[in-house]
Amino acid sequence: MDTTDSAYGDKLIRLDTFDTAVAVDPSAEDDAKRRFMTLILQTAYRDSGNIGHVLRATNTSGEVFAVKLLKDNAILSGQAPDRSAEQSAAHLANTAALFEEYRHLCTVSHLRGFPRVYGYGSCEDDPLILMEWVEGTSLKQALPLLPHDASGGLTTQMVTAVGNAVLRALLMTQGLVNPVVHRDLSPANIMFRTTSRTLEQQIADCSFDPCLIDMGSATMALGDDTITRRADIWRFATPAYAAPEMLTQDIEGIAALRRSPAIDVYALSSILYQLYSGRKPFDVESTGAAATGSFYLIKTKTKPAPLEPRCEGDKALVQIIMKGISVEQGDRPTEQQMLEVLSTYLPAAESEDHEGAGDEAAIDIDSGTHLKVDVAGERAREILEQARHDAMTRRRFVIGGVVAAVAGLGVIGAATHGFGIPDYLDGIRGSLDDYTWAQLQEISLKIKAAETRSEAHEIAKRYHLLDVDGHIPYPCTKRVKLANGLEVGAQLVGIRHDELLDGTGKAGLTFMFDAGIAERRLGRLRAAGMARRRRP
């Protein structure tokens, strides 16, 4: 490691290894190394979490990044730490946890509402994550600037605008084959980006551009072979907002409970409770819970003061917030149910999905041309191999709008050697897989042409693409056999949700491939090119 101190306390570091989160063309590898592997850490800009520090950094071209380091790193001190056997074991566990966080960042990096991740590297054997530096203001910092009601809480419209923005970010992950649960939502971990619009403009529009940061406690919703089970690493959350199941590890079935999206519903409901009333539902800081370790008992054996609606119209909002902080997961509403209630309090323009779906470039955690991660110990190596095995290589495509739909279907037809695209629509079918792509194009155009979202949903219900409750059935997948013999699923993930790139409005139907659409030996760049061609 080559570090120097500037007059301002900054540190120049050169990474020993770096694995890019997306594939790098071999001819551009030198450029990538210059971009990512020589960094200036701006030590004055630092934020601390449970196991690490996040520092602002720039490269030699002036690009700004965020670097996440473990707290016991040698990079900032400039000398190798003298760790005891116990400290070395803890360092190994935290290294594995940091890589797990990187894995989850890669999963959501292409979704709007989450920070972009650039890669994972090491400097003097200390691991680090290189990601986007989010320019903005946290909800915690913004609270004094938001419009307040005479009662001391935020105005109803402001409460619902914040909740609406966060829920839309959370719901982005539901389109993934394996959704991600954040598990540590708090006012400090909700950022409002200010690169496109100032905070003042977002407040005036009652429409926020959120970014959910600090994925150190995140997990996958499906499967049980998590880092907790493999390495006995228990991640917890901010006690004032955390669901009870995030504050204990010794009750029956806790591993399954800790993978549920209901955890994020609880945390967000606790935040909305505070925004509406001006107080937290459980003031754990003043109860002595920190000394006794009884956060779980406080949240399961005591009840928060009920919210009193400030007017008759606020009853539905108050009810959904209180349901969200129910002790039992089954008593809490889903994220979609919360969104439906909160959206009714906002003007139509703000309650629509105007944020869009974000960048759709897929992230492959097992990419890059110079990976050299060496984490000591067999257990950590097993975690690394499992993380690679679990990596996601999906591609998204959208149907809807005349030009986009025809172009999208044409590319699909070419890729699959024309797997049956007839030129007629012959009636309603029982499930998505029973329709041809031409029929789905016609249905998509009908949904796109609907005057209201409700009308669009009724059309989707008529064709059995939504259930009676207005939700996409799971799974709702059409099997597709590609020219190379690979069979993948095109999963329906959105009804009039994504903005078309030609500016003609929202796509009627949005699909996502549930597997890679090119053989790995063809090369990652070639696969990425195919993904771009499939975007309408």
N, C-alpha and C positions, 0 to 999 in steps of 0.2 A: 504494500500500500504506500502510495506517495501522497502525503498530505502536507499542506503549508497553511499557515495562519496568515490571513490578511489583516490589515489595520482595523477592519470592521468585525473581526472574529469569525469570518467565513472560513470554510475549509475546502480545499481542493482534494477530491478523491478520484482514484482511478479503480474501476471495478476489476476484480480478478476473473469473474465469470458473469455471464448475462444470458438469460434465455428469453427471447422475445415472445410476447403473448400472441403475436400473429407471425405468419411466415415471412421470411426475408429472402428476396431474390439473391442468390449467391453473388451476382455481379454488384449488388448494392450492400454487401455485408460490411465493407469498410466504412461506408457512409453511416450505417446503423451503429457501428462501434463508436464512431466519432460523436454521434448524436446522443447515445445512451451511456457510454462507459467512462466518460470523463465529466464529472459533475462538480459544481461548486455548491456546497451546503451552506445555506444562509441560516446560521445558528440562532439568529434573533427571532426567526419565525418558527416557532415550535409549538406543537400541541401534543399532550401526553394522553395515552390510553392505559388500558389494564396491563399490557405486556410490552408496549412500545412507545416510541416517539414518532411523530410525523413532522418532517422538516421541509421547508421550501427549498428548492434547489433550481439551479439554472445550468444549462450546458454552455459550451464555448460559443454557441450561436445566439445565446440569450433566451432560448426556449425555457419556459418555466415548468417544473414538475413538482410532485410531492414524493418524498422518499420516506418509507416507513422502516424503522430500525427497531430491533429489540432494545429494551432499556439497558441491558447489561452489555451493550456493544462496545467494541474497542475502537470504533471509528472516531467517535468524538473525543475520547480521551487520548488517542494516539498510542496506546500501549495495551498489550494483551492482559486481560484481567486474570488475577490469581484466584481461580474458583476452587472451592472445596468440592468433594465428591458429590455432595448434595446439591450444590449450586450448579455443577456441571450437568447433573441429571435434569434440573429445572431448566437449564439453558437448552438442552436437547428437546425437552417437551415443548418449550416455547418456540423453538425452531420449527418443529412439526406443526404447531398451531399457526405460525405465520404462513407456512406453505399452504395449510388448509384455507386460510383467509385469502391467499392469492388464488387458489382454485375457485373459490366462490366469486371473487372479483372478476375472474375471467368469464364465468358463467353469465354474469349480468352486465359486463362491460359494454356490450353493444346496445343495451336498453336505455331509453331516456329515463332519467331519474336516478342514475347511478354513475359513479365516476369511471372514466376510462382507465384501463390498466395497460401498461406498456411492457412490463416484464418482471422477471425475478432474477436477482443476481446476488453476488457475494463480494465482500471487500475484506481482505484479511480474515477469511473464513467466517465472517459475520454475515448473516443473510439480510436481504432487504427487498422491498417491493418498490418498483418505480411506477407511479401512476399520475393521473391528472391532478394538478393543483387547482382546486375548485375556487374560483374567484366568487366571493359572495358573502352573505351574512347568515349566521345560524339563527334559527328560531329563538334560541335563548337570547342572543344579542339583539334581535329585532323586536322582542316583546315590548319594550318601552315606546317604540315608534309606531306600533300598530294602534288603530282606533279603539278606544275603550268606551264601554258603557258606564253610565253613572254608578252602577253597582260595583265597579272595580274590575270586572272582567272585560274581555274583548267584546265588540259588537257581535251579534249573532251572525251576520253576513261574513265577518272576518273569521270567526271560528270555523264556519262551514267551508270557507274558501281554503283555509289551511288544511283542514281534514280532507277536502276534495282532492287537493294537489297531492298529498301524501298517499292517499288510497289509489290514485291512478298510477303512481309509481310502483306501489306494491303489486297491483294487479298486472303490471307488465310481466312480472315473473311467472304468472299463472299460465302464460302461453308456452313456457319452456317444458320440455319433456319431463324434467325433474325440477319443480319450482323451488325457489330459494326463500327461506324464512330469515328475516334480518335478525330478530331476537334481541335487539338493543336499541329500539327507537326511543329517543329522548329529544328534548328541545336542542341539546347540544349537537346531536347527530343528524338533524334536519337542516340542510343548508338551502338558502335561496340564491340561485345563481344570479349574478348581476352583470354578466358579460354582454347580454343582449338588451336587457331592460334594467333600469335602476330599481332598487327596492321601492323607492317612492312611486314609480310607475306601476309596479306590481300591486302595491297597496291601492293605488287609485283605480286600477282595473279590476281589483278584487280577484286577481288571477296570478298564481305564483308559479315559479319555475323551480321546483325542488330538486335536490340531489341528496340521496340518503347515503351518508358516509359511515365509516367505521364498521366494516364487516367482520370484525374479529370474533363475534359471537354467532355469526350466521351458520346455517346448516341447510342441507337438502331436505325437502319435505318427504321424499320417498326413500325407502331402504333404511336399514338399521346399522350398517357397517360404518358408522361415523368415526371421526377421530376420538370421540369420547369413549367408544367401546374398544377401539384398537389401541389407544395409548393412555386411557384413563385420564384424559384432560377434560375437566369440566369447565365450560365457559359460563359465566354468569352475566348479569345485566344490571343496569342502573336501578337500584332498589325502589326508588320513588315511583317508577313507571313500569317495572317488570311484572309480568304475570307470576303468580305464586309458584308455578311449576318451574320457573327459571331460578328460583331461590332455594331449591332443595335438590338432593340427589338420592334420598333414601326412602322413597315411597314406591309402592308397586306400580309398574308400568310407566315409570317416569321417562324412560328413553323415548317411548312413542309419543308421549305428551309433549316432549320438548322439540318435536319436529313439526308441530302443527302451526298453520298460519294463524290460528286463534291466539297465539302468543303476540303477534304483531297487532291484532285487533285490540287486545287488552292494553298494550302499551300506548297505542294511538288514542284509545278511549280515555286513558289516564291523562294524556296530554290535553285532549279536548276538554276534559273536566276542568283542568287548571285554567285553560284559556277562557272558558265560559264563566267560571266562578271567581277566578283570581287566587285560588288555593289548590294545592295538590290533594288528591283523594286520600292519601295516607302520608302524613308528614313524618316519615321515618327518621328524619334527622333529629327531631326533638323528643323521640320516645325512648332513647337509649338502646334502640335496636342494634345500632352499630357495635355496641359493646357486648351485647348478649348473643348476637347472631340470630335473632328471632324474626327476621324479615318475613319469612314464610308464615309463621304463626300470626303475625300482625295482619297479614292479608287474608288469612283463612278464618281467623277467629274473631275478627272485628269487622265492622262495616263502616264505609265512609259516610259522611253526612250526605243525605240525599240532595240532589240538585233541585233547586226550585226554579221552574221556568219563569222568565221575566215577563212573559206575556203568553196568551193562549196559543199563539202560533208556534211557540218554542217547545211545546209539549213533545212532539215527535223527536226533536233533536235531543232533548234531555233524556227521553226514554231509551233511545238507541245508545247514548253514551253510558248510561247506567247499566244497560244490558252488556255492554262491552267490557265492563270491569266485574263481571260475574266470576265467582270462584271456579265454577265448573266450565270447562271448555264448551261443552254441548249447549250451555245456556247463552253463549255469546253469539252475536250475529256474524255472518260471514263478511268478508271485505266488500263483496258486491252488494250485499244488503245494506251495509253502512253507506256505501256510495250512493245508492238509490235514494236514501233518506236525505243525505246531506245535499245532493244535487238539487233537490226541490227548493232549497233556500237561496239558490243562486240564479241570476239571470240566465236565460237559455244559452247565450253566447259563451258564458263561463262554464256552464255545466256540460257542454258538449265536449267531445274528445279532441279539442283543438290543439292539444300539445303534440299530437302525432306520436309515432312509434320510435323515434330516434334512429340512430344509425343501425342498419341491419347487417353490417359486416359481422360474420360469425367469428367467434374466438376459439382457437384450438390451443389448449394448454400445453400440448405436446409438440409445439412448433419451435422454430428457431434453428439456427445452424451452429450455435456454439454453447450448448448447454453443458455445464460442468458443475452440477450441484453435488456437494459431498457433505451429507449430514451424518454424523457419526452414530453408530449403533444400529443393530439389526432392526429394531422396532421402527425407527424413523425411516429406514430404507423401505420397509414394508408399506409404511404410510405413503411414501412417495410413489411407489409402484401402483398402489391402489388409486391414488389421485390421478395418475396417468391413465389408468384403465377406465376411470369414470369420466374422462374428458368428453366434452360435448362438441360434435362437429355437424351441427345442423345448419340448414339454409332456409331462409324465408322467401316466400313469393306471394304476390297479391293478385287476386282476380277482381275485376270491376272496372267499369268505364270501357267504352268501345275499343279505343286504341290499345289500352293497357291489357285488357282481357284477351284480345285477339293475339297481341304480341306474346303475352305470357303463355297462352295455349299453344301457339306455334312453336315456341322454344321447347315446351314440354313434349310436344308431338315429335319434334326432331330428336330430342334426347332419348325418347323411348321407341324410336322407329315407327311412329304413328300407331299408338296403342289404342285405336278405336275412338275417333272423334267424329261422330255422326253430325249431320247438319239439320237435325230436327229435334224438337222437344216433344216427348210422348207421355207426359203425365207425371203425377206425384209418386214418389217412391218411399219406401219405408225407412231408409237410412241413407246417409251420405254416400256410402260405398256403392249403392245401387244406381246412382246417377252417373251419366257420362260427363266428360268435361264440357261438352257443348251445352248440355242441360244445365250444368252448374254456371256456365257463363250467362245463360238466359236468366237464371234465378238471381245471379249477382246483379245484373242490369236492372231487374225489377226492384231489388232492395235499394240499389243506388238511387233509383228514380223516385223512391218514396218521399213524400213531403215532410214527414216527421219520423223521429226515431221509433215511436210507438208503431207507426204503420210499417216501418221496415221490419220490426220484430214480429209483427203479425204475419208478414209474408214468410219470414224464416220459419215461424211455427207451422204454417200451412204446409211447408215442404219438409217438415220434421228435422230442421236444422237447429231448432231451439225446442226445449221441453215446455211443458205447460207453465212452468214458473219463470220462463224467459231465460234459462241458462243453457249453454251449449252442453249437450250430453257428453259424457266421458266414458270411453273414448269416442270421438267423432272423427274417424279417419278413413281415408280412401287409399287403398293399397295401389302402388304404382311399381311396375317392373321396368327397370331401366335397360338400356341397350346392352350394358355389360353384365346383365343377368341379376343384378342386385335388386331386391325388392325392398322398397321403403314405404313408409306411410306419410301421406300428406294430411296433417291434422288441422282441422278447422279451429282457429283460435280467435276469430273476431267477426262480428256482424256490423257492417258499416262503421268501422273503427279507424282504419288507417287512411291517411291522406294519400291520394294518388300523386305521383311525381309530376304528372302533366298539368297539375293545378285544376283539374275538372271536378274536384270534390273528393268524397270518401269512397273507398273501395267497398263494393257490396259484401264481398267475402275475403277474409284473410286466412291463408294457410301457412303452415310451417312443416318442412320436412323433418321427420323424427330421426333421421340418420344422415350421414354424409352422402352426397350425390355423385361422388367420384371416387374411384379406387385410390387408395393412399399412394400407390406407386406412380400414379400419373403426376404427382407433385402437388404440393399444397397451393402454389401460386395458380396452377391450372385450375384446381378446384375452386379457388377464390374467384377466378375469372368466370367460371360457369355460374357461380352464385350471383355475380353482378349481372350476367346476361339474363338471369331469371327475374331480375327486378323489373316490374312493369314501369 
